[in-house]
Amino acid sequence: DGGITQSPKYLFRKEGQNVTLSCEQNLNHDAMYWYRQDPGQGLRLIYYSQIVNDFQKGDIAEGYSVSREKKESFPLTVTSAQKNPTAFYLCASSIPRDRGRMNTEAFFGQGTRLTVV
Amino acid sequence: AQKITQTQPGMFVQEKEAVTLDCTYDTSDQSYGLFWYKQPSSGEMIFLIYQGSYDEQNATEGRYSLNFQKARKSANLVISASQLGDSAMYFCAMRETTSGAGSYQLTFGKGTKLSVIP
């Protein structure tokens, strides 16, 4: 079955550490996204990538980094510069705008819950 | 200014009754899309329904329908015959033509927590 796999489901980080969240998709989608969700809040865009080896900052990119070396993979690194990293992180993918339609929905993974200890 | 506003933090509905979840949006684009997603306690986001700005008819998908009032910039989700499994967070989202330098990013509201009472 096609889909998006995020791992791990739960992640604990010590203060000052970098951690990397994995996101893999087999939907053959070019575009991938990382969102952050805090309690009582909607999803906020961290980074997005439309094609391999290219990515753009979203609304809250500070303290995060990404790479897009393969079409299937879009890992997110939460660096020690991120002051408040405890949150639920969701990865998504979709067809990019130049080859898609406005009604193409984004498909989401099951999320990673990151906690700073 | 918020692009997507969901004014109901929480809603209760009796099983088998219908419920309306409110969503208003703000955009200057002529072409845009509106989406509703369901997020159960497990965390994944499940796509429910889509409405395009040029669609003349309200979208329907099974028990879900979208009450689209373009002049009022509202896109309310109606769930008919509520079931216990409908208890979840519901998010309204918008995709604009001009968003994200060509990306297909979605802008989300803060969500409404729906609780279905037996």
Chai-1 contact restraints between the chains, C-beta under 6 A:
chainA,res_idxA,chainB,res_idxB,connection_type,confidence,min_distance_angstrom,max_distance_angstrom,comment,restraint_id
A,A31,B,Y104,contact,1.0,0.0,6.0,A-B,restraint_1
A,Q41,B,K110,contact,1.0,0.0,6.0,A-B,restraint_2
A,G42,B,F108,contact,1.0,0.0,6.0,A-B,restraint_3
A,G42,B,G109,contact,1.0,0.0,6.0,A-B,restraint_4
A,G42,B,K110,contact,1.0,0.0,6.0,A-B,restraint_5
A,G42,B,G111,contact,1.0,0.0,6.0,A-B,restraint_6
A,L43,B,F108,contact,1.0,0.0,6.0,A-B,restraint_7
A,L45,B,Q105,contact,1.0,0.0,6.0,A-B,restraint_8
A,Y48,B,S103,contact,1.0,0.0,6.0,A-B,restraint_9
A,Y48,B,Q105,contact,1.0,0.0,6.0,A-B,restraint_10
A,Q50,B,S103,contact,1.0,0.0,6.0,A-B,restraint_11
A,S94,B,Y104,contact,1.0,0.0,6.0,A-B,restraint_12
A,R97,B,G102,contact,1.0,0.0,6.0,A-B,restraint_13
A,R97,B,Y104,contact,1.0,0.0,6.0,A-B,restraint_14
A,M102,B,G33,contact,1.0,0.0,6.0,A-B,restraint_15
A,M102,B,G52,contact,1.0,0.0,6.0,A-B,restraint_16
A,N103,B,G33,contact,1.0,0.0,6.0,A-B,restraint_17
A,N103,B,Y50,contact,1.0,0.0,6.0,A-B,restraint_18
A,N103,B,G52,contact,1.0,0.0,6.0,A-B,restraint_19
A,E105,B,F47,contact,1.0,0.0,6.0,A-B,restraint_20
A,A106,B,L106,contact,1.0,0.0,6.0,A-B,restraint_21
A,F108,B,E44,contact,1.0,0.0,6.0,A-B,restraint_22
A,F108,B,M45,contact,1.0,0.0,6.0,A-B,restraint_23
A,Q110,B,G43,contact,1.0,0.0,6.0,A-B,restraint_24
A,Q110,B,E44,contact,1.0,0.0,6.0,A-B,restraint_25
A,G111,B,G43,contact,1.0,0.0,6.0,A-B,restraint_26
